[in-house]
Structure formats: structure tokens, C-alpha cells
Amino acid sequence: MDWDEMIGKRVRFVAVYTGCTRKGLLLHDVATQAGDSFRDHMWLPNTKRFRKLRLRAGMQISFKAKVKRYRKRDGTWQFNVQNLSEIEVMG
């Protein structure tokens, strides 16, 4: 998938919840619902919506989010997400 074409669009993602720290919560194997790989891991804020789900390591979740791009400190570009909605535990 060409992620540059997806910037600003809402996409349904699936990921595996790994755990959380004060920094936020960690997701692994982040992909679109269709199976297109997005990121091997991603940190997200540990919001009230996530806390209500009472996630445990290994649980798979899905959510919709807007794709964004940002420049890392080393000058390379990275894709991330913003404005999450419809967060739910799968299966």
C-alpha cells in the first residue's frame, strides 16, 4: 500500500496490545484490516477509552484512525495515526 496516498484518510487498523507504561500503550503488528502492514510497533496515549477496555497483553484490538506522517529527529519520515475512534477488542 502507498501510505503517502493515505495521509489524512481514515483507515481501520488491527494490532496486538503488548502493554503500557507511563509513556503510553504499546501495540505490535499494526496492519490494516485488509492485512497491509503499517508499523511493526507503535506507541499511543493511554487514554480513558483504552483503560475502559481492560486490555491484557496479547489481546488483538481494532480501531479507526487518520493516517499522518511526521519527520523523525534523524530527518526520515515515519507514518503514524491520530484521532482514533471505534476502538474495540476483537474476538
Phi and psi in degrees as GROMACS dihedral restraints (atoms count N, CA, C in turn):
[ dihedral_restraints ]
;  ai    aj    ak    al  type     phi  dphi    fc
    3     4     5     6     1   -89.4    20    10
    4     5     6     7     1   100.5    20    10
    6     7     8     9     1   -67.4    20    10
    7     8     9    10     1   -26.3    20    10
    9    10    11    12     1   -59.0    20    10
   10    11    12    13     1   -35.7    20    10
   12    13    14    15     1   -72.6    20    10
   13    14    15    16     1   -17.9    20    10
   15    16    17    18     1   -93.6    20    10
   16    17    18    19     1    -5.7    20    10
   18    19    20    21     1   -57.7    20    10
   19    20    21    22     1   129.1    20    10
   21    22    23    24     1    87.4    20    10
   22    23    24    25     1    -7.5    20    10
   24    25    26    27     1   -96.7    20    10
   25    26    27    28     1   150.0    20    10
   27    28    29    30     1   -86.9    20    10
   28    29    30    31     1   132.4    20    10
   30    31    32    33     1  -131.7    20    10
   31    32    33    34     1   143.7    20    10
   33    34    35    36     1   -87.3    20    10
   34    35    36    37     1   125.1    20    10
   36    37    38    39     1  -115.4    20    10
   37    38    39    40     1   156.3    20    10
   39    40    41    42     1  -126.9    20    10
   40    41    42    43     1   149.4    20    10
   42    43    44    45     1  -160.0    20    10
   43    44    45    46     1   165.0    20    10
   45    46    47    48     1  -105.3    20    10
   46    47    48    49     1   124.5    20    10
   48    49    50    51     1   -73.5    20    10
   49    50    51    52     1   128.7    20    10
   51    52    53    54     1  -104.6    20    10
   52    53    54    55     1   -38.3    20    10
   54    55    56    57     1   161.0    20    10
   55    56    57    58     1  -176.0    20    10
   57    58    59    60     1  -143.1    20    10
   58    59    60    61     1   158.1    20    10
   60    61    62    63     1  -133.6    20    10
   61    62    63    64     1  -174.5    20    10
   63    64    65    66     1   -62.8    20    10
   64    65    66    67     1   -28.5    20    10
   66    67    68    69     1   -65.7    20    10
   67    68    69    70     1   -37.0    20    10
   69    70    71    72     1   156.2    20    10
   70    71    72    73     1  -162.3    20    10
   72    73    74    75     1  -110.2    20    10
   73    74    75    76     1   149.4    20    10
   75    76    77    78     1  -109.0    20    10
   76    77    78    79     1   128.1    20    10
   78    79    80    81     1  -114.1    20    10
   79    80    81    82     1   144.9    20    10
   81    82    83    84     1  -121.4    20    10
   82    83    84    85     1   161.1    20    10
   84    85    86    87     1    52.3    20    10
   85    86    87    88     1    51.2    20    10
   87    88    89    90     1   -78.4    20    10
   88    89    90    91     1   124.7    20    10
   90    91    92    93     1  -146.1    20    10
   91    92    93    94     1   166.4    20    10
   93    94    95    96     1   -74.2    20    10
   94    95    96    97     1   164.2    20    10
   96    97    98    99     1   -61.8    20    10
   97    98    99   100     1   -26.6    20    10
   99   100   101   102     1   -79.3    20    10
  100   101   102   103     1    -7.7    20    10
  102   103   104   105     1   101.6    20    10
  103   104   105   106     1     4.7    20    10
  105   106   107   108     1   -75.9    20    10
  106   107   108   109     1   122.4    20    10
  108   109   110   111     1   -64.4    20    10
  109   110   111   112     1   133.7    20    10
  111   112   113   114     1  -109.0    20    10
  112   113   114   115     1   -57.1    20    10
  114   115   116   117     1  -146.6    20    10
  115   116   117   118     1   149.3    20    10
  117   118   119   120     1   -74.0    20    10
  118   119   120   121     1   -31.6    20    10
  120   121   122   123     1  -152.8    20    10
  121   122   123   124     1   162.0    20    10
  123   124   125   126     1  -158.7    20    10
  124   125   126   127     1   136.4    20    10
  126   127   128   129     1   -95.1    20    10
  127   128   129   130     1   138.0    20    10
  129   130   131   132     1  -131.6    20    10
  130   131   132   133     1   154.4    20    10
  132   133   134   135     1   -61.9    20    10
  133   134   135   136     1   141.6    20    10
  135   136   137   138     1   -85.3    20    10
  136   137   138   139     1    82.1    20    10
  138   139   140   141     1   -84.0    20    10
  139   140   141   142     1   169.7    20    10
  141   142   143   144     1   -59.0    20    10
  142   143   144   145     1   -36.5    20    10
  144   145   146   147     1   -61.7    20    10
  145   146   147   148     1   -40.3    20    10
  147   148   149   150     1   -70.0    20    10
  148   149   150   151     1   -41.9    20    10
  150   151   152   153     1   -61.4    20    10
  151   152   153   154     1   -35.1    20    10
  153   154   155   156     1   -64.2    20    10
  154   155   156   157     1   -24.6    20    10
  156   157   158   159     1   -76.7    20    10
  157   158   159   160     1   -15.7    20    10
  159   160   161   162     1    51.5    20    10
  160   161   162   163     1    55.4    20    10
  162   163   164   165     1   -68.9    20    10
  163   164   165   166     1   146.2    20    10
  165   166   167   168     1  -124.1    20    10
  166   167   168   169     1   149.8    20    10
  168   169   170   171     1   -52.0    20    10
  169   170   171   172     1   134.2    20    10
  171   172   173   174     1    97.3    20    10
  172   173   174   175     1   -13.5    20    10
  174   175   176   177     1   -70.8    20    10
  175   176   177   178     1   141.7    20    10
  177   178   179   180     1   -97.0    20    10
  178   179   180   181     1   134.8    20    10
  180   181   182   183     1  -123.1    20    10
  181   182   183   184     1   161.9    20    10
  183   184   185   186     1  -130.6    20    10
  184   185   186   187     1   154.4    20    10
  186   187   188   189     1  -163.0    20    10
  187   188   189   190     1   158.8    20    10
  189   190   191   192     1  -102.9    20    10
  190   191   192   193     1   143.7    20    10
  192   193   194   195     1  -156.8    20    10
  193   194   195   196     1   157.8    20    10
  195   196   197   198     1   -88.9    20    10
  196   197   198   199     1   132.8    20    10
  198   199   200   201     1   -78.3    20    10
  199   200   201   202     1   134.1    20    10
  201   202   203   204     1  -134.5    20    10
  202   203   204   205     1   165.3    20    10
  204   205   206   207     1  -128.0    20    10
  205   206   207   208     1   143.1    20    10
  207   208   209   210     1  -141.5    20    10
  208   209   210   211     1   157.6    20    10
  210   211   212   213     1   -92.9    20    10
  211   212   213   214     1   126.9    20    10
  213   214   215   216     1   -78.9    20    10
  214   215   216   217     1   167.0    20    10
  216   217   218   219     1   -57.1    20    10
  217   218   219   220     1   -31.4    20    10
  219   220   221   222     1   -82.2    20    10
  220   221   222   223     1     3.1    20    10
  222   223   224   225     1    92.2    20    10
  223   224   225   226     1    -6.2    20    10
  225   226   227   228     1   -85.1    20    10
  226   227   228   229     1   162.1    20    10
  228   229   230   231     1   -97.6    20    10
  229   230   231   232     1   145.7    20    10
  231   232   233   234     1  -135.7    20    10
  232   233   234   235     1   145.7    20    10
  234   235   236   237     1   -97.5    20    10
  235   236   237   238     1   146.8    20    10
  237   238   239   240     1  -147.1    20    10
  238   239   240   241     1  -171.2    20    10
  240   241   242   243     1  -129.5    20    10
  241   242   243   244     1   160.4    20    10
  243   244   245   246     1  -148.7    20    10
  244   245   246   247     1   166.7    20    10
  246   247   248   249     1    54.2    20    10
  247   248   249   250     1    58.0    20    10
  249   250   251   252     1   -68.4    20    10
  250   251   252   253     1   145.2    20    10
  252   253   254   255     1  -149.8    20    10
  253   254   255   256     1   171.1    20    10
  255   256   257   258     1    50.0    20    10
  256   257   258   259     1    45.9    20    10
  258   259   260   261     1   -78.6    20    10
  259   260   261   262     1   126.8    20    10
  261   262   263   264     1  -150.9    20    10
  262   263   264   265     1   153.9    20    10
  264   265   266   267     1   -82.1    20    10
  265   266   267   268     1   136.1    20    10
  267   268   269   270     1   -93.0    20    10
  268   269   270   271     1   144.4    20    10
